[in-house]
Amino acid sequence: MMTPALTSLLAAACFWIFLHFGLAGSPIRTKLAGRLGERTWRGLFALLSLLGLGWLIWAFHLSQQPENFYGLWLPPEWLLWLPFFVMPFALLLLVCSLSTRSPTAVGGESALAAPEPAVGILRVTRHPMLWSFALWAAAHLAANGDFGSIVLFLAILVVALGGMPSIDAKRTRAMPEAFAAFTARTSILPFAAILAGRNRFVFAEIGWGRVGLALALWVAILILHPYAIGASAIPG
């Protein structure tokens, strides 16, 4: 079962997880940033992340070749539709995260100085980008039963979900009072702060433009998926 390609995929997944939890989410990060300087550390981590992601994607590509493909279970037909319905929401979260200043984003700590840092999608969740990755990974994990897909999407899902409390802990250590005020009005779990009465949903701060862009990206993915991935994003 374990071909060199599948072994490489497992190693890439372990490296991806270690990079985010064993390095970025540990005291090692503080020591390295102190010695190298914050800007140099962030550049180095970005480079390592890019290399790690490239390795993960390439190893996954090899795992889909006939000689490496290993099916573990056959998802029921209804689960195959899960990515189709989940991806518009994941893409909306991604679009909003890229167009909203956030204290939880890399280098976004200065957003805490704004009169109201919890605006737009941050009223829904303070980790919109990580939730976009988590939804994408979870939907595709459920819809694929081969070894390569399970390793890839599980690695991304673990890092996305585990990254949320990890980022919160780092921001709390760096700026305890300001970030505590931000977390008091926001939540990790989408809509939890709104349902608890600690914030309110303001669609105008998100806007139809972001919704339209997310839907346009969704349509583009549906069209390009067979060419880029080799399989249709529409079951059937």
Buried (B, 14 or more C-beta within 10 A) or exposed (E): EEBEBBEBBBEBBEBBBBBBBEBBBBEEBEEBBEEEEEEEBBEBBEEBBEEBBEBBEBBBBBBBEEEBBBEEEEEEEEBBBBBBEBBBBBBBBBBBBBBBBBBBBEEBBEBBEEEEBBBBBBBBBBBBBBBBBBBBBBBBBBBBBBBBBBBBBBBBBBBBBBBBEBBBEBBBEEBEEBBEBBBEBBBBEBEBBBEEEBBEEEEEBBEEEBBEBBBEBBEEBBEEBEEEEEEEBEBE
